[in-house]
């Protein structure tokens, strides 16, 4: 049986092993909700290299990521292990140019 501690450790490993990680519904090639689709569009517009994790494939991660970030919604973006935000925050950061500045070193 997987415990909440195990789930949190797995999430921590995912967000610290890869520079840019997006927890989303669906995949970068097939987003399964409008918010995830918008975030993918933003990251592609910025030409950022990132790892996607489909929370629909793992209910424990889907619930655990909400606890990990203390953020109730998905998608969630992490850069160098730090929670950046969800769709609305990313959209605001994209429009202001702040996201491009944050992610410039992770371009493909």
Buried (B, 14 or more C-beta within 10 A) or exposed (E): EEEEEEBBEBBEEBBEEBBBBBBBBBBBEEBBBEBBBBBBEBBEEBEBEBBBBBBBEBEBBBEBBBEBBEBEEBBBBBBBBEBBBBBEBBBEBBEEEBBBEBBEEBEE
